[in-house]
Amino acid sequence: MPINEPAKGKKQSQIEEYVDFYNGAGVQHIALLTDDIIRDITNLKARGVEFIKVPDTYYIDMQARLKQSGLVLKEDFETIRSLDILIDFDEGGYLLQLFTKHMMDRPTVFIEIIQRHNFSGFGAGNFKSLFEAIEREQELRGNLV
């Protein structure tokens, strides 16, 4: 179970914002495992669930990393890209994941949808992308000070 704490810096981190709005420590997100992330993300989006936006540069870099590694995804890369699904992998397998925007009227809880292919990690390779997406939302709310 990952445990996060605020990082000291010039700007308010997304963890600090969470702690402030939650009024203390708590569960920041819940992960739901699926065997077909493309189907489920498509269905959730059709029902109005909002997900983080992943910049196109992420997919340009990821495509190069996948090519260099020789890993072949079972899912179509362009479909993954069009749905903003994140990819993490190692020599044994990969995972696909996507995070909703905050589910409440304040920036507290969000949901992760995750599909694993012989991969037991937490998507550590996507932490930077996730934090950047959360901070983009935080900036839109005017809380990235």
Secondary structure as the mmCIF struct_conf table of DSSP 4:
data_model
#
loop_
_struct_conf.conf_type_id
_struct_conf.id
_struct_conf.beg_label_comp_id
_struct_conf.beg_label_asym_id
_struct_conf.beg_label_seq_id
_struct_conf.end_label_comp_id
_struct_conf.end_label_asym_id
_struct_conf.end_label_seq_id
HELX_LH_PP_P HELX_LH_PP_P1 PRO A 6 LYS A 8
BEND BEND1 GLY A 9 LYS A 11
HELX_RH_AL_P HELX_RH_AL_P1 GLN A 14 TYR A 22
TURN_TY1_P TURN_TY1_P1 ASN A 23 ASN A 23
BEND BEND2 GLY A 24 GLY A 24
STRN STRN1 HIS A 29 LEU A 33
BEND BEND3 ASP A 35 ASP A 35
HELX_RH_AL_P HELX_RH_AL_P2 ILE A 37 ALA A 46
TURN_TY1_P TURN_TY1_P2 ARG A 47 GLY A 48
STRN STRN2 PHE A 51 PHE A 51
HELX_RH_AL_P HELX_RH_AL_P3 ASP A 56 SER A 69
TURN_TY1_P TURN_TY1_P3 GLY A 70 GLY A 70
BEND BEND4 LYS A 74 GLU A 75
HELX_RH_AL_P HELX_RH_AL_P4 PHE A 77 SER A 82
TURN_TY1_P TURN_TY1_P4 LEU A 83 ASP A 84
STRN STRN3 LEU A 86 PHE A 89
BEND BEND5 GLU A 91 GLY A 92
STRN STRN4 TYR A 94 PHE A 99
STRN STRN5 THR A 100 THR A 100
BEND BEND6 LYS A 101 LYS A 101
HELX_LH_PP_P HELX_LH_PP_P2 HIS A 102 HIS A 102
BEND BEND7 MET A 103 PRO A 107
STRN STRN6 PHE A 110 HIS A 117
BEND BEND8 ASN A 118 ASN A 118
BEND BEND9 GLY A 121 GLY A 121
HELX_RH_3T_P HELX_RH_3T_P1 ALA A 124 ASN A 126
HELX_RH_AL_P HELX_RH_AL_P5 PHE A 127 LEU A 140
TURN_TY1_P TURN_TY1_P5 ARG A 141 GLY A 142
#
